[in-house]
Each structure stands twice: as structure tokens, then as C-alpha cells.
Amino acid sequence: MKVKALIDCVGVEYELKKNETADLSKALAEKLLKFQYVEEVKTVKKSPKKKVNE
């Protein structure tokens, strides 16, 4: 799961600085989310813009 660190935090499987993004295991990411150390990074799919014929 991709997350963004809200604070500096260090643990057994991770070492994150504030505003750094990382791809962590789902279990670890959920624990850090629970304690509000990180926030989930969600990707947004952009659809191609349609060209307007004049």
C-alpha cells in the first residue's frame, strides 16, 4: 500500500521522513494509518481529454 508520512517515524520495517512516500505492506500500512503516522496515497486515473471539432 502506498502511503505518505505525516511525521518522521522509524520502526522495524520502515524509516520515514515527513512528506516522504513509501510502498509498505498492507498490514504495516494499516497500523500506521490507525495511529495517524501516515495517510494513504490514492492514484487518480485521468481520462484523455476529448478534442472538440470546431
PDB file of N, CA, C, O and CB in Angstrom:
ATOM      1  N   MET A   1       0.860  -1.169   0.000  1.00  0.00           N
ATOM      2  CA  MET A   1       0.000   0.000   0.000  1.00  0.00           C
ATOM      3  C   MET A   1       0.905   1.231   0.000  1.00  0.00           C
ATOM      4  O   MET A   1       1.886   1.288   0.742  1.00  0.00           O
ATOM      5  CB  MET A   1      -0.978  -0.001   1.233  1.00  0.00           C
ATOM      6  N   LYS A   2       0.577   2.192  -0.818  1.00  0.00           N
ATOM      7  CA  LYS A   2       1.372   3.409  -0.915  1.00  0.00           C
ATOM      8  C   LYS A   2       0.870   4.423   0.112  1.00  0.00           C
ATOM      9  O   LYS A   2      -0.323   4.721   0.175  1.00  0.00           O
ATOM     10  CB  LYS A   2       1.309   3.998  -2.351  1.00  0.00           C
ATOM     11  N   VAL A   3       1.802   4.950   0.920  1.00  0.00           N
ATOM     12  CA  VAL A   3       1.452   5.896   1.976  1.00  0.00           C
ATOM     13  C   VAL A   3       2.403   7.093   1.961  1.00  0.00           C
ATOM     14  O   VAL A   3       3.503   7.028   1.412  1.00  0.00           O
ATOM     15  CB  VAL A   3       1.484   5.205   3.354  1.00  0.00           C
ATOM     16  N   LYS A   4       1.948   8.187   2.580  1.00  0.00           N
ATOM     17  CA  LYS A   4       2.753   9.396   2.741  1.00  0.00           C
ATOM     18  C   LYS A   4       2.880   9.672   4.232  1.00  0.00           C
ATOM     19  O   LYS A   4       1.878   9.711   4.946  1.00  0.00           O
ATOM     20  CB  LYS A   4       2.118  10.623   1.985  1.00  0.00           C
ATOM     21  N   ALA A   5       4.106   9.863   4.703  1.00  0.00           N
ATOM     22  CA  ALA A   5       4.361  10.088   6.122  1.00  0.00           C
ATOM     23  C   ALA A   5       3.914  11.486   6.541  1.00  0.00           C
ATOM     24  O   ALA A   5       4.216  12.472   5.868  1.00  0.00           O
ATOM     25  CB  ALA A   5       5.849   9.892   6.436  1.00  0.00           C
ATOM     26  N   LEU A   6       3.195  11.559   7.655  1.00  0.00           N
ATOM     27  CA  LEU A   6       2.762  12.841   8.203  1.00  0.00           C
ATOM     28  C   LEU A   6       3.762  13.372   9.225  1.00  0.00           C
ATOM     29  O   LEU A   6       3.811  14.572   9.495  1.00  0.00           O
ATOM     30  CB  LEU A   6       1.381  12.705   8.842  1.00  0.00           C
ATOM     31  N   ILE A   7       4.560  12.461   9.794  1.00  0.00           N
ATOM     32  CA  ILE A   7       5.608  12.817  10.755  1.00  0.00           C
ATOM     33  C   ILE A   7       6.811  11.915  10.494  1.00  0.00           C
ATOM     34  O   ILE A   7       6.690  10.915   9.787  1.00  0.00           O
ATOM     35  CB  ILE A   7       5.103  12.673  12.242  1.00  0.00           C
ATOM     36  N   ASP A   8       7.965  12.256  11.055  1.00  0.00           N
ATOM     37  CA  ASP A   8       9.118  11.361  10.999  1.00  0.00           C
ATOM     38  C   ASP A   8       8.823  10.162  11.887  1.00  0.00           C
ATOM     39  O   ASP A   8       8.426  10.327  13.040  1.00  0.00           O
ATOM     40  CB  ASP A   8      10.435  12.088  11.446  1.00  0.00           C
ATOM     41  N   CYS A   9       9.014   8.959  11.362  1.00  0.00           N
ATOM     42  CA  CYS A   9       8.779   7.768  12.169  1.00  0.00           C
ATOM     43  C   CYS A   9       9.711   6.645  11.723  1.00  0.00           C
ATOM     44  O   CYS A   9       9.994   6.483  10.536  1.00  0.00           O
ATOM     45  CB  CYS A   9       7.303   7.321  12.067  1.00  0.00           C
ATOM     46  N   VAL A  10      10.182   5.874  12.706  1.00  0.00           N
ATOM     47  CA  VAL A  10      11.125   4.790  12.463  1.00  0.00           C
ATOM     48  C   VAL A  10      10.614   3.543  13.144  1.00  0.00           C
ATOM     49  O   VAL A  10      10.124   3.598  14.272  1.00  0.00           O
ATOM     50  CB  VAL A  10      12.545   5.150  12.964  1.00  0.00           C
ATOM     51  N   GLY A  11      10.727   2.420  12.461  1.00  0.00           N
ATOM     52  CA  GLY A  11      10.294   1.150  13.030  1.00  0.00           C
ATOM     53  C   GLY A  11      11.122   0.016  12.476  1.00  0.00           C
ATOM     54  O   GLY A  11      12.122   0.240  11.794  1.00  0.00           O
ATOM     55  N   VAL A  12      10.705  -1.206  12.770  1.00  0.00           N
ATOM     56  CA  VAL A  12      11.447  -2.390  12.362  1.00  0.00           C
ATOM     57  C   VAL A  12      11.515  -2.509  10.837  1.00  0.00           C
ATOM     58  O   VAL A  12      12.574  -2.826  10.296  1.00  0.00           O
ATOM     59  CB  VAL A  12      10.808  -3.642  12.959  1.00  0.00           C
ATOM     60  N   GLU A  13      10.421  -2.265  10.147  1.00  0.00           N
ATOM     61  CA  GLU A  13      10.383  -2.448   8.696  1.00  0.00           C
ATOM     62  C   GLU A  13      10.351  -1.134   7.914  1.00  0.00           C
ATOM     63  O   GLU A  13      10.164  -1.157   6.698  1.00  0.00           O
ATOM     64  CB  GLU A  13       9.184  -3.272   8.328  1.00  0.00           C
ATOM     65  N   TYR A  14      10.526  -0.011   8.570  1.00  0.00           N
ATOM     66  CA  TYR A  14      10.381   1.263   7.865  1.00  0.00           C
ATOM     67  C   TYR A  14      11.172   2.368   8.538  1.00  0.00           C
ATOM     68  O   TYR A  14      11.474   2.296   9.729  1.00  0.00           O
ATOM     69  CB  TYR A  14       8.917   1.658   7.783  1.00  0.00           C
ATOM     70  N   GLU A  15      11.502   3.384   7.768  1.00  0.00           N
ATOM     71  CA  GLU A  15      12.118   4.617   8.264  1.00  0.00           C
ATOM     72  C   GLU A  15      11.635   5.726   7.338  1.00  0.00           C
ATOM     73  O   GLU A  15      12.103   5.858   6.207  1.00  0.00           O
ATOM     74  CB  GLU A  15      13.715   4.524   8.301  1.00  0.00           C
ATOM     75  N   LEU A  16      10.701   6.511   7.831  1.00  0.00           N
ATOM     76  CA  LEU A  16      10.059   7.525   7.000  1.00  0.00           C
ATOM     77  C   LEU A  16      10.311   8.926   7.537  1.00  0.00           C
ATOM     78  O   LEU A  16      10.289   9.159   8.745  1.00  0.00           O
ATOM     79  CB  LEU A  16       8.563   7.264   6.910  1.00  0.00           C
ATOM     80  N   LYS A  17      10.547   9.838   6.630  1.00  0.00           N
ATOM     81  CA  LYS A  17      10.661  11.257   6.958  1.00  0.00           C
ATOM     82  C   LYS A  17       9.347  11.932   6.582  1.00  0.00           C
ATOM     83  O   LYS A  17       8.607  11.420   5.742  1.00  0.00           O
ATOM     84  CB  LYS A  17      11.877  11.925   6.216  1.00  0.00           C
ATOM     85  N   LYS A  18       9.053  13.063   7.191  1.00  0.00           N
ATOM     86  CA  LYS A  18       7.813  13.786   6.914  1.00  0.00           C
ATOM     87  C   LYS A  18       7.693  14.075   5.419  1.00  0.00           C
ATOM     88  O   LYS A  18       8.660  14.492   4.781  1.00  0.00           O
ATOM     89  CB  LYS A  18       7.757  15.101   7.725  1.00  0.00           C
ATOM     90  N   ASN A  19       6.501  13.852   4.866  1.00  0.00           N
ATOM     91  CA  ASN A  19       6.140  14.066   3.458  1.00  0.00           C
ATOM     92  C   ASN A  19       6.759  13.064   2.485  1.00  0.00           C
ATOM     93  O   ASN A  19       6.596  13.207   1.273  1.00  0.00           O
ATOM     94  CB  ASN A  19       6.543  15.442   3.052  1.00  0.00           C
ATOM     95  N   GLU A  20       7.461  12.060   2.992  1.00  0.00           N
ATOM     96  CA  GLU A  20       8.038  11.023   2.134  1.00  0.00           C
ATOM     97  C   GLU A  20       6.972   9.981   1.805  1.00  0.00           C
ATOM     98  O   GLU A  20       6.150   9.645   2.657  1.00  0.00           O
ATOM     99  CB  GLU A  20       9.265  10.354   2.820  1.00  0.00           C
ATOM    100  N   THR A  21       6.979   9.472   0.583  1.00  0.00           N
ATOM    101  CA  THR A  21       6.045   8.414   0.215  1.00  0.00           C
ATOM    102  C   THR A  21       6.791   7.089   0.172  1.00  0.00           C
ATOM    103  O   THR A  21       7.976   7.036  -0.157  1.00  0.00           O
ATOM    104  CB  THR A  21       5.369   8.713  -1.152  1.00  0.00           C
ATOM    105  N   ALA A  22       6.074   6.013   0.513  1.00  0.00           N
ATOM    106  CA  ALA A  22       6.670   4.681   0.526  1.00  0.00           C
ATOM    107  C   ALA A  22       5.607   3.644   0.217  1.00  0.00           C
ATOM    108  O   ALA A  22       4.418   3.862   0.449  1.00  0.00           O
ATOM    109  CB  ALA A  22       7.336   4.385   1.886  1.00  0.00           C
ATOM    110  N   ASP A  23       6.054   2.515  -0.308  1.00  0.00           N
ATOM    111  CA  ASP A  23       5.161   1.395  -0.588  1.00  0.00           C
ATOM    112  C   ASP A  23       5.407   0.348   0.494  1.00  0.00           C
ATOM    113  O   ASP A  23       6.429  -0.338   0.478  1.00  0.00           O
ATOM    114  CB  ASP A  23       5.399   0.802  -2.037  1.00  0.00           C
ATOM    115  N   LEU A  24       4.471   0.225   1.433  1.00  0.00           N
ATOM    116  CA  LEU A  24       4.611  -0.682   2.571  1.00  0.00           C
ATOM    117  C   LEU A  24       3.636  -1.840   2.459  1.00  0.00           C
ATOM    118  O   LEU A  24       2.684  -1.798   1.680  1.00  0.00           O
ATOM    119  CB  LEU A  24       4.388   0.066   3.889  1.00  0.00           C
ATOM    120  N   SER A  25       3.891  -2.878   3.251  1.00  0.00           N
ATOM    121  CA  SER A  25       2.949  -3.999   3.281  1.00  0.00           C
ATOM    122  C   SER A  25       1.606  -3.492   3.797  1.00  0.00           C
ATOM    123  O   SER A  25       1.541  -2.516   4.544  1.00  0.00           O
ATOM    124  CB  SER A  25       3.486  -5.168   4.175  1.00  0.00           C
ATOM    125  N   LYS A  26       0.545  -4.165   3.391  1.00  0.00           N
ATOM    126  CA  LYS A  26      -0.803  -3.721   3.765  1.00  0.00           C
ATOM    127  C   LYS A  26      -0.980  -3.717   5.283  1.00  0.00           C
ATOM    128  O   LYS A  26      -1.554  -2.777   5.833  1.00  0.00           O
ATOM    129  CB  LYS A  26      -1.864  -4.625   3.115  1.00  0.00           C
ATOM    130  N   ALA A  27      -0.492  -4.757   5.963  1.00  0.00           N
ATOM    131  CA  ALA A  27      -0.648  -4.853   7.420  1.00  0.00           C
ATOM    132  C   ALA A  27       0.064  -3.704   8.131  1.00  0.00           C
ATOM    133  O   ALA A  27      -0.498  -3.084   9.034  1.00  0.00           O
ATOM    134  CB  ALA A  27      -0.107  -6.199   7.928  1.00  0.00           C
ATOM    135  N   LEU A  28       1.300  -3.423   7.724  1.00  0.00           N
ATOM    136  CA  LEU A  28       2.065  -2.341   8.345  1.00  0.00           C
ATOM    137  C   LEU A  28       1.429  -0.989   8.045  1.00  0.00           C
ATOM    138  O   LEU A  28       1.310  -0.145   8.934  1.00  0.00           O
ATOM    139  CB  LEU A  28       3.523  -2.362   7.855  1.00  0.00           C
ATOM    140  N   ALA A  29       1.025  -0.783   6.808  1.00  0.00           N
ATOM    141  CA  ALA A  29       0.402   0.488   6.428  1.00  0.00           C
ATOM    142  C   ALA A  29      -0.872   0.736   7.227  1.00  0.00           C
ATOM    143  O   ALA A  29      -1.123   1.860   7.661  1.00  0.00           O
ATOM    144  CB  ALA A  29       0.090   0.503   4.926  1.00  0.00           C
ATOM    145  N   GLU A  30      -1.675  -0.303   7.423  1.00  0.00           N
ATOM    146  CA  GLU A  30      -2.914  -0.143   8.192  1.00  0.00           C
ATOM    147  C   GLU A  30      -2.630   0.217   9.646  1.00  0.00           C
ATOM    148  O   GLU A  30      -3.367   1.006  10.235  1.00  0.00           O
ATOM    149  CB  GLU A  30      -3.746  -1.424   8.128  1.00  0.00           C
ATOM    150  N   LYS A  31      -1.573  -0.346  10.237  1.00  0.00           N
ATOM    151  CA  LYS A  31      -1.209   0.002  11.619  1.00  0.00           C
ATOM    152  C   LYS A  31      -0.780   1.462  11.710  1.00  0.00           C
ATOM    153  O   LYS A  31      -1.184   2.175  12.627  1.00  0.00           O
ATOM    154  CB  LYS A  31      -0.077  -0.916  12.131  1.00  0.00           C
ATOM    155  N   LEU A  32       0.041   1.905  10.757  1.00  0.00           N
ATOM    156  CA  LEU A  32       0.499   3.293  10.769  1.00  0.00           C
ATOM    157  C   LEU A  32      -0.647   4.263  10.497  1.00  0.00           C
ATOM    158  O   LEU A  32      -0.677   5.363  11.048  1.00  0.00           O
ATOM    159  CB  LEU A  32       1.606   3.492   9.738  1.00  0.00           C
ATOM    160  N   LEU A  33      -1.584   3.858   9.653  1.00  0.00           N
ATOM    161  CA  LEU A  33      -2.780   4.676   9.409  1.00  0.00           C
ATOM    162  C   LEU A  33      -3.610   4.809  10.679  1.00  0.00           C
ATOM    163  O   LEU A  33      -4.142   5.879  10.974  1.00  0.00           O
ATOM    164  CB  LEU A  33      -3.636   4.065   8.281  1.00  0.00           C
ATOM    165  N   LYS A  34      -3.715   3.719  11.422  1.00  0.00           N
ATOM    166  CA  LYS A  34      -4.504   3.708  12.658  1.00  0.00           C
ATOM    167  C   LYS A  34      -3.975   4.728  13.667  1.00  0.00           C
ATOM    168  O   LYS A  34      -4.749   5.384  14.364  1.00  0.00           O
ATOM    169  CB  LYS A  34      -4.499   2.305  13.280  1.00  0.00           C
ATOM    170  N   PHE A  35      -2.638   4.855  13.739  1.00  0.00           N
ATOM    171  CA  PHE A  35      -2.019   5.803  14.670  1.00  0.00           C
ATOM    172  C   PHE A  35      -1.815   7.185  14.048  1.00  0.00           C
ATOM    173  O   PHE A  35      -1.239   8.074  14.674  1.00  0.00           O
ATOM    174  CB  PHE A  35      -0.685   5.258  15.151  1.00  0.00           C
ATOM    175  N   GLN A  36      -2.288   7.358  12.817  1.00  0.00           N
ATOM    176  CA  GLN A  36      -2.217   8.622  12.077  1.00  0.00           C
ATOM    177  C   GLN A  36      -0.783   9.109  11.871  1.00  0.00           C
ATOM    178  O   GLN A  36      -0.511  10.309  11.906  1.00  0.00           O
ATOM    179  CB  GLN A  36      -3.010   9.686  12.804  1.00  0.00           C
ATOM    180  N   TYR A  37       0.132   8.154  11.654  1.00  0.00           N
ATOM    181  CA  TYR A  37       1.510   8.496  11.305  1.00  0.00           C
ATOM    182  C   TYR A  37       1.644   8.725   9.806  1.00  0.00           C
ATOM    183  O   TYR A  37       2.546   9.432   9.355  1.00  0.00           O
ATOM    184  CB  TYR A  37       2.474   7.391  11.759  1.00  0.00           C
ATOM    185  N   VAL A  38       0.735   8.118   9.032  1.00  0.00           N
ATOM    186  CA  VAL A  38       0.773   8.221   7.574  1.00  0.00           C
ATOM    187  C   VAL A  38      -0.640   8.433   7.039  1.00  0.00           C
ATOM    188  O   VAL A  38      -1.624   8.258   7.757  1.00  0.00           O
ATOM    189  CB  VAL A  38       1.411   6.954   6.945  1.00  0.00           C
ATOM    190  N   GLU A  39      -0.721   8.811   5.767  1.00  0.00           N
ATOM    191  CA  GLU A  39      -2.008   8.859   5.077  1.00  0.00           C
ATOM    192  C   GLU A  39      -1.853   8.068   3.783  1.00  0.00           C
ATOM    193  O   GLU A  39      -0.769   8.011   3.203  1.00  0.00           O
ATOM    194  CB  GLU A  39      -2.470  10.347   4.796  1.00  0.00           C
ATOM    195  N   GLU A  40      -2.944   7.464   3.344  1.00  0.00           N
ATOM    196  CA  GLU A  40      -2.905   6.648   2.132  1.00  0.00           C
ATOM    197  C   GLU A  40      -2.816   7.538   0.903  1.00  0.00           C
ATOM    198  O   GLU A  40      -3.493   8.561   0.810  1.00  0.00           O
ATOM    199  CB  GLU A  40      -4.146   5.738   2.046  1.00  0.00           C
ATOM    200  N   VAL A  41      -1.976   7.138  -0.034  1.00  0.00           N
ATOM    201  CA  VAL A  41      -1.847   7.850  -1.298  1.00  0.00           C
ATOM    202  C   VAL A  41      -2.700   7.107  -2.310  1.00  0.00           C
ATOM    203  O   VAL A  41      -2.457   5.939  -2.612  1.00  0.00           O
ATOM    204  CB  VAL A  41      -0.346   7.952  -1.767  1.00  0.00           C
ATOM    205  N   LYS A  42      -3.692   7.796  -2.823  1.00  0.00           N
ATOM    206  CA  LYS A  42      -4.590   7.191  -3.805  1.00  0.00           C
ATOM    207  C   LYS A  42      -4.273   7.757  -5.180  1.00  0.00           C
ATOM    208  O   LYS A  42      -4.108   8.966  -5.345  1.00  0.00           O
ATOM    209  CB  LYS A  42      -6.081   7.442  -3.435  1.00  0.00           C
ATOM    210  N   THR A  43      -4.189   6.877  -6.155  1.00  0.00           N
ATOM    211  CA  THR A  43      -3.919   7.320  -7.516  1.00  0.00           C
ATOM    212  C   THR A  43      -5.233   7.621  -8.217  1.00  0.00           C
ATOM    213  O   THR A  43      -6.228   6.917  -8.043  1.00  0.00           O
ATOM    214  CB  THR A  43      -3.113   6.256  -8.297  1.00  0.00           C
ATOM    215  N   VAL A  44      -5.215   8.662  -8.996  1.00  0.00           N
ATOM    216  CA  VAL A  44      -6.402   9.079  -9.731  1.00  0.00           C
ATOM    217  C   VAL A  44      -6.142   8.813 -11.206  1.00  0.00           C
ATOM    218  O   VAL A  44      -5.162   9.293 -11.776  1.00  0.00           O
ATOM    219  CB  VAL A  44      -6.743  10.591  -9.472  1.00  0.00           C
ATOM    220  N   LYS A  45      -7.033   8.044 -11.809  1.00  0.00           N
ATOM    221  CA  LYS A  45      -6.895   7.771 -13.238  1.00  0.00           C
ATOM    222  C   LYS A  45      -7.466   8.948 -14.020  1.00  0.00           C
ATOM    223  O   LYS A  45      -8.611   9.352 -13.819  1.00  0.00           O
ATOM    224  CB  LYS A  45      -7.612   6.441 -13.631  1.00  0.00           C
ATOM    225  N   LYS A  46      -6.656   9.477 -14.899  1.00  0.00           N
ATOM    226  CA  LYS A  46      -7.099  10.603 -15.718  1.00  0.00           C
ATOM    227  C   LYS A  46      -7.500  10.074 -17.084  1.00  0.00           C
ATOM    228  O   LYS A  46      -6.754   9.331 -17.722  1.00  0.00           O
ATOM    229  CB  LYS A  46      -5.984  11.690 -15.845  1.00  0.00           C
ATOM    230  N   SER A  47      -8.671  10.460 -17.518  1.00  0.00           N
ATOM    231  CA  SER A  47      -9.113  10.060 -18.849  1.00  0.00           C
ATOM    232  C   SER A  47      -8.609  11.091 -19.853  1.00  0.00           C
ATOM    233  O   SER A  47      -8.536  12.279 -19.537  1.00  0.00           O
ATOM    234  CB  SER A  47     -10.672   9.923 -18.914  1.00  0.00           C
ATOM    235  N   PRO A  48      -8.266  10.652 -21.042  1.00  0.00           N
ATOM    236  CA  PRO A  48      -7.777  11.615 -22.041  1.00  0.00           C
ATOM    237  C   PRO A  48      -8.870  12.612 -22.415  1.00  0.00           C
ATOM    238  O   PRO A  48     -10.044  12.262 -22.535  1.00  0.00           O
ATOM    239  CB  PRO A  48      -7.279  10.880 -23.304  1.00  0.00           C
ATOM    240  N   LYS A  49      -8.458  13.842 -22.591  1.00  0.00           N
ATOM    241  CA  LYS A  49      -9.425  14.885 -22.943  1.00  0.00           C
ATOM    242  C   LYS A  49      -9.848  14.715 -24.395  1.00  0.00           C
ATOM    243  O   LYS A  49      -9.028  14.430 -25.268  1.00  0.00           O
ATOM    244  CB  LYS A  49      -8.828  16.300 -22.711  1.00  0.00           C
ATOM    245  N   LYS A  50     -11.131  14.893 -24.635  1.00  0.00           N
ATOM    246  CA  LYS A  50     -11.657  14.791 -25.992  1.00  0.00           C
ATOM    247  C   LYS A  50     -11.452  16.121 -26.701  1.00  0.00           C
ATOM    248  O   LYS A  50     -11.669  17.193 -26.136  1.00  0.00           O
ATOM    249  CB  LYS A  50     -13.161  14.392 -25.984  1.00  0.00           C
ATOM    250  N   LYS A  51     -11.030  16.020 -27.946  1.00  0.00           N
ATOM    251  CA  LYS A  51     -10.850  17.232 -28.739  1.00  0.00           C
ATOM    252  C   LYS A  51     -12.193  17.646 -29.321  1.00  0.00           C
ATOM    253  O   LYS A  51     -12.965  16.815 -29.799  1.00  0.00           O
ATOM    254  CB  LYS A  51      -9.802  17.015 -29.868  1.00  0.00           C
ATOM    255  N   VAL A  52     -12.450  18.924 -29.273  1.00  0.00           N
ATOM    256  CA  VAL A  52     -13.708  19.455 -29.797  1.00  0.00           C
ATOM    257  C   VAL A  52     -13.441  19.972 -31.202  1.00  0.00           C
ATOM    258  O   VAL A  52     -12.583  20.830 -31.409  1.00  0.00           O
ATOM    259  CB  VAL A  52     -14.290  20.590 -28.874  1.00  0.00           C
ATOM    260  N   ASN A  53     -14.178  19.446 -32.156  1.00  0.00           N
ATOM    261  CA  ASN A  53     -14.038  19.922 -33.540  1.00  0.00           C
ATOM    262  C   ASN A  53     -14.839  21.199 -33.718  1.00  0.00           C
ATOM    263  O   ASN A  53     -16.010  21.275 -33.347  1.00  0.00           O
ATOM    264  CB  ASN A  53     -14.506  18.842 -34.558  1.00  0.00           C
ATOM    265  N   GLU A  54     -14.190  22.193 -34.289  1.00  0.00           N
ATOM    266  CA  GLU A  54     -14.867  23.476 -34.495  1.00  0.00           C
ATOM    267  C   GLU A  54     -15.342  23.600 -35.910  1.00  0.00           C
ATOM    268  O   GLU A  54     -15.936  24.614 -36.275  1.00  0.00           O
ATOM    269  CB  GLU A  54     -13.951  24.638 -34.154  1.00  0.00           C
TER     270      GLU A  54
END
